Amino acid sequence: MTAVPFLDLRAAYAELGAEIDAAVGRVLASGRYLEGPEVAAFEEDFAAYCGAEHCVAVGSGGDALEIALLALGIGPGDEVIVPSHTFFASWRSVSAAGARPVPVEPAEDTANLDPAGVEAAITARTRAILPVHLYGQPADLDAITAIAARHGLAVVEDAAQAHGARHRGRRIGAGSLAAAFSFYPGKNLGALGDGGAVVTSDAALAGRMRLRRSYGSRVKYRHEIVAGNSRLDELQAAVLRVKLARLDEWNARRAGVAARYLRDLHGLDGLALPVVAPWAEPVWHLFVVRSPRRDELRRRLADAGIGTQIHYPVPVHRTAAYAAAGWPPGSLPVAERLAAEVLSLPMGPHLDKAAADAVVTAVRAAVQPRTPTNSPRPDGPPST
Ligand SMILES: *Cc1c(COP(=O)(O)O)cnc(C)c1O
């Protein structure tokens, strides 16, 4: 039995160890650990990679979202439309800015924010729409930006799972007002700790975000606004530069695993595979299947040595943190159904053919109907 962990980050280090060690050694010897040349170079590289004019590196993906919202002037009394089906951080960034997250349900097939529900959620207080490119699948940006333009709203993209993904051939972040990325270790572009960034093609917005990551100052000790700090450090930036050079290759390997799963898990009873929208070139941060008997499937895979995860088991409106926010149980049924049915299979650039074989075999065995009880058994009476 081949055991397959859900994700093993040691394999990424094993592939790049020598380069990462050299990058880390260079920073350690430099004596410069914050606000130095590595961050500046990474910002330039990542902006260019995304096709954006500017990149503002910060301390985490959550901070990236919060800083983008604050720099757009969003605050108390404002509303921001968020997907009901997403990671907690998408909603929390809105709350952290002092505004109110207003959830809209996802499309059943893609699990991404359904533009059809957005217009009905807009009120006089709405200031922005925050689509999430969930699982590495680009959201329906054409429809979302058209609605935003009609109502004079900002679009702040949560691209924490979508480094390198393309929407109609353009990278996520290319020409965006603001697209926020996370460099959490397990993300497609992952640091060896926390990190995040916002890319934008709006120079003034980039300037306001830079203020917000450094105590409101451009020049040391001249504080223009009351703001905290949130910084990517030189060590993480140096590591990210090494990994950015591999991102396309690693995303292509993920796509290879996804193609294999899509081919060999196709047509199984009670198992829905991810749907790729016609405008989307996903980067397969996660490969998420759906099953009405998800928990049983997960148990059987665990018995076969296959690690899985659930993204996410509790919808944000059902967490204790948002229990009193005005979205009682049952009010967002699509998000609740997804939370009960989604299952993430092992996925990553280091999942080799033997591992993918083992996942396919185990999933097929777990969802295939068992041998019918009326078939002849060696110890039973002969069938007539
Ligand atoms: C990871 C993630 C975040 C938060 O990123 P951190 O770097 O962990 O703060 C936000 N949104 C989504 C969708 C994520 O997956």
Ligand as a Chemical Component Dictionary entry (heavy atoms), coordinates in Angstrom:
data_LIG
# 
_chem_comp.id                   LIG 
_chem_comp.type                 NON-POLYMER 
_chem_comp.pdbx_formal_charge   0 
_chem_comp.three_letter_code    LIG 
# 
loop_
_chem_comp_atom.comp_id 
_chem_comp_atom.atom_id 
_chem_comp_atom.alt_atom_id 
_chem_comp_atom.type_symbol 
_chem_comp_atom.charge 
_chem_comp_atom.model_Cartn_x 
_chem_comp_atom.model_Cartn_y 
_chem_comp_atom.model_Cartn_z 
_chem_comp_atom.pdbx_ordinal 
LIG C1 C1 C 0 -4.526 31.431 2.806 1  
LIG C2 C2 C 0 -5.697 32.290 2.521 2  
LIG C3 C3 C 0 -5.833 33.575 3.058 3  
LIG C4 C4 C 0 -4.953 34.119 4.142 4  
LIG O1 O1 O 0 -3.611 34.064 3.941 5  
LIG P1 P1 P 0 -2.602 34.091 5.195 6  
LIG O2 O2 O 0 -1.281 34.327 4.532 7  
LIG O3 O3 O 0 -2.696 32.779 5.871 8  
LIG O4 O4 O 0 -3.003 35.224 6.070 9  
LIG C5 C5 C 0 -6.885 34.358 2.634 10 
LIG N1 N1 N 0 -7.797 33.904 1.760 11 
LIG C6 C6 C 0 -7.729 32.653 1.251 12 
LIG C7 C7 C 0 -8.766 32.210 0.279 13 
LIG C8 C8 C 0 -6.685 31.803 1.626 14 
LIG O5 O5 O 0 -6.633 30.569 1.127 15 
# 
loop_
_chem_comp_bond.comp_id 
_chem_comp_bond.atom_id_1 
_chem_comp_bond.atom_id_2 
_chem_comp_bond.value_order 
_chem_comp_bond.pdbx_ordinal 
LIG C1 C2 SING 1  
LIG C2 C3 SING 2  
LIG C2 C8 DOUB 3  
LIG C3 C4 SING 4  
LIG C3 C5 DOUB 5  
LIG C4 O1 SING 6  
LIG O1 P1 SING 7  
LIG P1 O2 DOUB 8  
LIG P1 O3 SING 9  
LIG P1 O4 SING 10 
LIG C5 N1 SING 11 
LIG N1 C6 DOUB 12 
LIG C6 C7 SING 13 
LIG C6 C8 SING 14 
LIG C8 O5 SING 15 
# 
